[in-house]
Amino acid sequence: MKEFPGCAGINLTSSTLQIAEIEKVNNVLQLINAGQTFIRPPINFNTKDENVIQEQFQTAFEELNIKNSIVTNVISFTLPAELFITIQLPYDKNLNQQEVKEEISWEISQLYPHLNFDELALKFYEMESSLFPTKSNALIVALNKRFLKLIKNFCAKNDLTPKLVDSASITSNSFINFFYSNNKPITIHLFNEKKSITLFINITSKPAYVKVFPKRGNDFINKLLAEFSRNNIKKVLSGSLKSAILSGEELDNELLEEIGRETELVFEKLNPFGVIKFKQDTLPADLINEQFSSFVPAVGIATRFGQI
């Protein structure tokens, strides 16, 4: 592999490994490679034997690299939302950064007393305040450091340079806010995964509300719909200048129709290849339309090399 002005994004789920490789020419981002391979049996991220995960990851990467040979050695990664703590918490904006971190650490220790905070890699983002004007809110994203070690070992084995690691849902939402513009200041975004669905409400290209709904039992959709009934959210949805976007894995059509009926929103499935074009302006033959929105995390994390 050789260095070039770009980055590859890898999205790892329990059952798929996807890649999107991007280069920057004359300040324009272009896709030069995209593909996926399936992982059988699926990865169990809860296993205590991390060598098993490492072997499955490596096997999938080698298979994918045969079909979609990777040029760059600079790689960024997205992982499933199920591996992250993703919560919205209020904080005192008069505190300095260290004090905010300590306050957030305490909040997490109360919410997740079984977790060792020292084992978590933590990020927090200031959120848009329109929905909660009386207090400042932060989006907290935390990942067990063992997954960072797994990625570090994977990169060392394959002579790769790791750049970023992030949640697939957060990455997709950031991609929408940074690249997707339709002159509507409010964007309702649903990111669907095998084990959860995440609701984002973005105002002026900044998250104002984020909540993860684990798919435990059959009532997760009712909990999601109940969220749309909250007074402050209903007020936002009553305006006409809004758009609704679906990304991630395919959402069952019946569930999508139910969400549409209850919210009066028409969700558009985001095609990242319509936002970041292929260099040859031709989609790879093995990519099919139904899979496009699942590539948003890989494309999104690859584009961020030019944003930081």
N, C-alpha and C positions, 0 to 999 in steps of 0.2 A: 504494500500500500504506500501511497505517497501523499504528502501534504498538498492541499489545494484550498482555494478561498471558499470554504464551505464547511458543512457539517452533516452528519447522518443522524437521524432520530430513530430510536428503537422503542417500540411499544410492546411490552411483554405482558401478556395476560396468562391465565392458567392454561388456556388451550391454543393460543396463537402467538407467533412472533412476527411483528410487522416492522418494515424499515422504509424510511423515506430519506433520500439523499438529495441535498440541496447545495447549489453553488451560487455565488454572487458575482454577477458580471455587469460592469457599468452601473453598479448600485441597484441592480434588479435581481431578485431571487428567482431561481429557476430549479425545477425538479429535474434530476438526471437519472433517478432510479427509485422505484417503489415496488414492493412485493411482500408476500407473506408466506409463512409455512405453518402447518398445524402441529400441535404438540399432543402426542398420544403415548401413554395416558396423560390426562391433564396434570399440571403441577399442583401439588398440595403445599401451599405456602405456609401452612401451620406445622409441617413436619419438623421434628427436631434434628433430623439428619440433613443438614444443609448441603452435603455432598450430592444428595439425590437431586435437589433443585439445580445445583451447579451443572450436573451432568446433563439434565434435560435441557437446560438453557444452552449449553455448549452444542449438543446434538442438533437442536433446532437452528442455531446460528450457522453451523456448518452446512446444513441442508439449504438454508436460505442463501448463503454466500455462493453456493454452486449455481443456483438459478439466477440470483441478482448480485453479481460480483460488486463488492463495495470498493470504491476508489479511496475514500478518505480514511484516516485513522482517528479522526476526532468524532466522538459519538456522545450524544445525549440520550437520556433514557426516561421513559414514563412507565409507571407501575400502577396496578389497579387501585382504585379508591379504597378498597377493603383493607389495604395494608396501612392506610394513613388514618390518623385522627384528623378530621376536618370539621371544625366548629367555629361558630361566630361568638365572640365574647366582648362585652363592654370593657373599656379601660379608661383610666383617668389621663386625659391628654396633657395634664400639667406635670406628669411624671417624666423623668428622663428615660432614655432607652433601656438602661440597666434596670431601672425601677419597674418599667413596663414588663420587661422579661420576667422579673421576680413575681409580679402580680399575676401574670399569665401562668407561670409555673405553679403557683399556689392554686389557681382555679383548676388547672388540669389535675393536680393531685387530689382535689376534692371530687372531681367528676370521674376520675379513673384511679382510685386508690390502689388498685392491684398493679399498676405500672410503675416502673422505676424511671423517674424523669431523666436521670443521667444516661439512660439507654436510648433516648429519643433525640433525633435531629429535628430542630424546630425552625419554622419560618412563620412570620406573621406579616400581614398586609393591612394597611389602613383601608377602610371601606368608605364608599360614598354614603353620606349621612341623611339623604332625603327621607328614607323610610323611618329613621330613628333620629329626628333632629335634636332631641334633648340629651343625647349621649354619643360618645365616640365608640365605634366598634372596630374590632380587628378580626380578620380571618386568620385562624390558627391552623397550620398544617404541620403535622408531626409524623415522623417515620422512624421505626426502630432501626438503629444504626447497623444491625446485622445485615439488612438489605443493601446498605451502602458498601459494606465489606464484601458482600456477594458480587456486586457490580465491579468493585475494585479488583477482585481476584479474576473475574471474567476478563476484564480489560488487560490485565497483566498477562494472562495466558494467550491472548490474541493480539498482543502488541498494539493495543488501542489506547487512545487518550480520552478518559472520561471528562465531560464538560459539565453537564447538568443532570440532576435527577429530580423528577417531580411527579406529582399525581397526574394521572391521565385526565381526570375531570378538570382540575385546575388549569392544566395546560390547554385543553380544548377551549375553556372559557376565555383564557388570555388570548388565544389565537383569534377568537371571534371579536373580542374587544379591540384588538390591534389591527386586524386586517379587514374585518367584515363590516362594511359601512353601507347603510341604506337610507341615511338621512332620517332615521327614527331614533330618538334619544333613549328609548326604553327597549331592552331586549330580554325576553324570557327564554332561558336556555335550559333544556333538559339533557343531561348526559346519562346515557343508559349503559349499564354494565351487567354482567351475569348476576352479581350478588347485590347490586344497589342501583339506585337512580338518584341523581343529584340535581336539585333545583337551584338555578342561579337567576337572580333578577339583577340586571345591569342597568345602571342609569348613567348616561353620558360616558359610556365606555369604561365604566368602573363598577365592580360588584358592590351592590347595596344589600343583598340578602343571599345567603347560601345555606342550604340544608341537605344533608344526605339521608336517604330513606333506604335502609337495608331491606332486602327482599326476604324477610322472614315471615312465613305464613302467607296468607292471601290478602291481608288487610293493608299492605304497604300503599296500594293505589288509593285507598280511602284516606289514608293519612296524608298523602300527597295532595289530593283534592281538597282536603280540609284546610291545608295551608293556603290555598288560593282564596279561601273564604275569610281570612283574617282581614280586618277592616282596613289596615294600612296598605295591604297588598291589593285588595279590591279597589281601593282608590286609584292605585297606580294603573291597574288593568282597565279602569273605566275610560282612560284617555285613548285617543285614536292613533297617536304617534308611537306605536309599539310594533315589535316583530317577535315571532316565536320560532325558535330554532331547536332542532333535535340533532344530537351528534352521539357518537359512540356506536355500540352494537345495535342491531335491528330491534326495535320495540314492537311487540306483538300488535298487529293492526287493530284488534278489538280493544286493547288497552289504550292505544293512541286515539281511537275514535271516542272512547269513553272520556278521556281527558279533554278532547276537543268539545264534546257536548257540554260537559260541566263547566268549562272555562270560557267557551266561545272563542277559543284560539285555534288558528290553523297553523300547525307546526310544519316548517320547511326542513327537510333533511339536508344538512350542510354537506356540500361536496368540496373538500379542500383542494381538489385538483382544478376546480373552477376558479379558485382564488390565487393559488400558486401554480403557474402553468408548467407543463413539461417543456424542456428545452427544444425538443423536436416537435412539440405541439401535437404529440400522438400518445394516447394512453397505452400502457402495456397491455397486450392481448389477454393476459390472464386475470386482469382486474375487471370485476363486473360491478354494475351500477349499485346493486344492493349493498355492496361492501364499502362504498366510498366514504360514508360518514364515519366508519370505524377507523379510518386512517387519519382522522383529525389529530389525535395525540401525537402520532409519529411525525406528521408534517409540522405540527405546531411546535414541538420541542426542537426540531431541526432548524426552524426559522429563528429561534431565539439567539443563535450565535451572533446575529447581526444587530440584536437589540440591547446587548449588555456590554 
